[in-house]
Amino acid sequence: MRSIPAQERRARLGLRHGLAAEARATGPAEAAGAVVVLHATDPATVFLSAMARMADPGVAAVERTLYDDRALVRMLGMRRTMFVAPRDLAPVIQASSTRAIAAAERRRLVRRLEGAGVADDAARWLAAVEESALAALAARGQATAAELSADEPLLRTSVLMAEGKPYSARQNVSTWVLTLLAADGRIVRARPRGSWISSQYRWAPLGDWLPEGLGDLPREAAQDELARRWLARFGPGTLGDLRWWTGWTAVHCRAALARIGAVEVDLDGAPGLVLADDLDPVPAPEPWAALLPALDPTPMGWTGREWFLGPHAAALFDRSGNVGPTVWWDGRIVGGWGQRPDGEVTVRLLEDVGADARTAVAAATERMTRSLAGVRVTPRFRTPMERELAA
């Protein structure tokens, strides 16, 4: 059995994720493909993750790829999480993951509407509101939720959430309806209203954004392709890693791995998996340093992180498993970073990495400072070290 020690896993990470200097991407779409997809729960993560992997980083290049070239698509995907995916992968994510999520979300919303007494036949009411919202969106071309709610007043229907609790509040159905339409592949998030860190998106009909649509791939074929892409970029990994990353059941993960012919390898005494044509040794790149943003896809790509994280989880992850801003040296997390109120990027190393590493981290800090260009970013999920450094 092929043995792949942690050192080689870190070499693969640096090269395949576009973090080593010699492996950086020529543009945002290539940067996204290096890690399969970019996490998009925080809008800033999309830009900072892409730019960390680009030879010539710039906000304008990412915006152009997202909103003009439309080579990247923002969509709900694995684990019911927002991602930005390369255009060719969007149908795979839709069929492998989003389609099932959309069906579950529809059932949940219908129950919520029925419980709130919105309509006797909540499913029919919801379908009618969806069609009306689609017609309003088609007339406008692109629109915000507020603009569509002005055109279709039923989108302003409010539902009392957490009734009887101190934090109960009424919420309009517009967000739920539009999110469901997007999960069904009928509309798509377009350019935001504000800057690149804004989360208030305009919506557009999917056909105007992606004329070829999302297709109708069989679920098994789509799961096979997504598992193959994950292993090609994150392999070797474990069944548990793939199950966590996709949000699929163990049955679905095992079936996909069997169909694509994944082979077992030894990971320092533990079982791992790689693609059958990925057994050759990978030479180490030149040592590299990087500052990665909160929720970056590299540290979020595995659930077993000890081989690159070491003892630093408590400082750099929140209690739900969300990673904050991290400092990397040659395939390992060695510290964290944050932004002070004046926007200054500040770094804290959690171990002695030596003079060469400190010099490289200083250069990576300057690179991050240029990427932020004076914009202050506060992660949605805050971690102990990030809070300290941002104070």
N, C-alpha and C positions, 0 to 999 in steps of 0.2 A: 504494500500500500504506500502511495506517495505521502511523504510527510512534508507539511508546509508550516514551518515555525513562525512565530509572531514577527520576527524580523522581516521575513519575506512578505507576510501579509501587509506590513507597513510599507514595503516597497511597492507592492501592487496598488495600495491606496494612493500613494503619492503620484504614481504615473497615471493610473486609470481615472482618478478623480480630477485630473488637471491641476494639481496643486504643486507638483515639482516644476521648477522653472522650465525644463525642457519639454514639458507636457501641456503647457498652457494652451487654451483654446483660442482660435482666431476670432470667435464671435460668441454672442449670447446663446444661440441655439446649440452650438457645439458644447458650450459650457454646461448647459442643461443636460444634454445627452450623456455627458461624462458621469453624471450621477443619476441617470435615468430620468428623474424629474426634480424640479426645485420646489421646496416647501413654500407655500404661499399664504399661510395663516397670517403672518405679518407681511404686509406689502414690501417693506424694506428688505426683508430676507431675500426676496427674489433678486433684487438688484445687487445686494452685497455678496450673495453667494455666486452669482454669475460673474461679477467683476473680480472676485478673488481668484477665479480660474481663467481669466482672460489675459492675453499678452498685452493688450492695449485697452484697459478698462475705461468705461465711461457711461454715465447715466443715459446720455442721449442715444448711445448705441443699443442699450437694452430697451429703451422706449420705442425706438424705431423697429426693432425686431418684434416686439409685442404688438404694437398698435398700427404700424404701417405695413411692414412685411407680413405680419400675422403668422410668423413661423413658430411662435409659441402660443399656447392656448391655456387660459386660466380655467380650471375645472375642479369640481368635487371628485375625489377619487378614493384611493385606498384608505382604510380606517376612518372613512367619512371626514377626510382631511382635504383642505384646499391645496392644489398643486398647480404649478405651471409646467406644462408638458410640451415636448416637441410635437409639432403638428401631426407627424406620421404616427405618433404613439397615442394620440387622443382617442381614436376608435378602439384601440386595445384596452385602454383604461375604462372606457365606457362599457365595453362588453364584459370585461373581466371583473369589474368592481362596481362601477357607478350604477349600472342598470339595476342590480339587486338592492343597492342602497336607496335608489329612487322609489322602488316599490315599497320598501319598508317605511320610508318617509311619508309616502302618500297614505298608507294605512294609519300611521301615527297622526297625521294632520286631520284626516277624516274623523278619527276618534275624538281629537281635541275639539273640532268644530261641533260635533254632535254633543259632547259633554257641555259645551258652552251654550247650547241651544241656538246656534246660528241658523240652522235649517233642519227641517225634518229629514230631508235626504241630503246629507252633507256631501256625499260623493258627487251627486248631480250639481249641487250648488258650486262646489269647487271647480268642476269641469267647465261650467258656464263662466265663472270668473276668469279662469285661465284663458279661455278663448277670447273673452273681451279684452284682457290685458294684452294678448298677442296682437289683436287687431289694432289696439292703440299704439303698440310699439311699432308695428309695420307702418302706420301712418306717420309716425315721427322719425323713423329710421334708427335713432338711438335716443334713449331717455333714461332719466334717473327714476328711482322708485317713487319719489315725490311727484314727478311729472306724470307718471302713469296713474298714480292715485288720484290726481286731479282729473284725469280723463275717465277713469273708472272708479266711482266713489265706493263701490263694494270692496276695493282694496283697502279702504280705511276702516273696514269692519274691525272692531277691537274685541279682544278676548282677555278675560281676567286670568292672569297667571298666578300660581301659588296662592290660591284663595285661602284666606284665613291665616296666612303667614305674615310676619311683620314686613317682609320684603315683597308682598304681593303688588302687582302692577298690571295695568292694561297694556296690551300690545296689539298693534295693527297686524292684520294678516298679510300685508303686502310683502314683507320679507320672506315669509314662509312660501307664499305662492310663487314668487319669482325664483327663489332657490330651487323649488321643486321643478319649475319649468326648465331651469338650467340643468338639473340632474337628469331630466328626461331627454336632454339633448335638443331642446327647442329654442333656447336663447343662450347667450353667452355674455360674460362680463367683458365690457369694452374699456376704453380709456377712463381713468378716474376723473372726478371733477377737479381735484386739487393737484398737488405735486406728486412725485413718485412715491412718497410715503403715505399717501391718502388711501383710505379703504372705502371711500364712497364712489362706487363704480356706476358708470352708465351701463345700460343693457342694450344689446342688439340682437336681432333675429339671427339664429345660427346660420341660416342660408346666406345672409349678407356677409357674414364673417368667414364662414367656411363653406363655400359653394358645394363642395363634394360631400358635406355632411359628416356624420359619424359612422355611417354604414350600419351593418347588422351582423357583426362577426358572431360565430358560435362562441358560447362562453368558454368551453374547454380550449379551443384554439387560442383565444385571447389570453387565457390564464397561462397557457404554455409559453406564449411569446413574452408576457410580462415576467414570468419566472426566469426565462432565458436571459432577458436583458438585465435583470437584477443579479443573477449569478455572474454574468460577463463583467459587471462593474464592481460588484461587492463580494464576489466569490474569492476565496472559500468562505462559505457561511454555513449555518446550521439550519435544520428544519425549523427550530424555534425562531431564528432570525427572520426567515422568509415568512413564517406565519405572522410574526409581529408586524413586519414591514407592510405586508399586503392586507392584513386584517381578515384573511380567509381562514376557514376551518383547517384543522390538521389533515382531514381527509382530502380536501381540495389541494392542499400543498403537496402532500405525498403523491397524489395522482399526477399533478403537473410535473413534478421532479422525475417521476418514473417515465412519463411520456417523452420528456426531452433528453432522457438518458444521462442524468446527472450521476457522477461517480463519487464514491466515498474516498476521503483523504483523512490523514491523521493531523489534528491540530493540537500539538503538544499534549497528546494523550487523550484528546476528546475527538469524537467523530465530526467531520465536516463534509461539505459537498462542493464540487466544482463541475463545470461543463467537461465533457469527455475530451474535448480538444484543448483544454486549458491546464494541462499537467506539466508543461515545461517550466523549468525554473525561470524566475523573473529577476534580472539584475537590479541592484539598488540604484536609484537615481542619485544625483548630487544632493547633499543635504539641503533641505528647504525649510523655510519658515512661512507661516501664514496666520493671519487673524481671520477667523470665520465668525459669521454673525449667529445670533440666536436662531435655533431651529434649522441650522444648516443641514443639508441632506447627508453629509458625510458622517458626523457623529450620530445622526438619527437613523442611519442605515442598518444598524444591528441592535439587537437587544442584549447580546453578549459583548460587552465593551472593554473588558478588563485588559485586553492585549494592546489597546491604545489609550485607555483612560487612566489606568493605574488606580491610585487611592483618592482621586480628586472628585468623585461624583458628588459628594455632599456640598461642595462649594460651587459646582458648575451646573448642576441640574436642580430643577424644582422637584417637589414631592410627587408630581404626576409624571415625571420622566421626560420633561421638556428641557433641552439643553440651552444654556445661555451662551453669550459670546465667549469663544475659546481661543487660546493661543496654542499653535502647533509648532513642534520642532521635529522634523525628520520622521513624520508618521505617528507621533505621540502628542497627546494633549499635555502641555506643561504649565498652563496658566490660563488666566482669563483677562478680559478687557472690558472697559466701559467708557462712557462719555460723561464728563463733568458738566455741570449746568452751562458753562461757557462753550461747550462743544468739544473741548480738548479730549483726545483719545488717550486713555491711561491704561497701562498694562501692569499686571502683577504675575510674576512667575512663582510657581508653587514648588519648584525644585531647582537645584543648582545645575544649570545646563552648559556652563562653560562660556568662555569669552566669545568664541565664534558664533555660538547660538544667540547670545545676547545681541551681537551686532546684527545678525540676520533678523531677529525679532524687531529690533529698532527700525530696520528698513521696511519690514512688513507693516509696522505701525504707521510709518510715514505714508505707505501705499494706501492704507485704510483711511488715513486723514484726507488724502487727496480724493479718494472715492466719495467720502461723505461731503466734501466741499462745503463745510460749515453747517450742514443740516444735522440736527440732533435727533437721534433715533432712540426711542425707549421701547424695549421688547415688550410684547404683549404678556408673555410669561416671564416673570422676573425671578432671578436666582440670587442666592446670598452674595456671591462675589460681585455680580453686576450691580446690585443695590449699593454695596459698599463703595465701589469705584465711581458710581454716578452721583454720590452724595456731595 
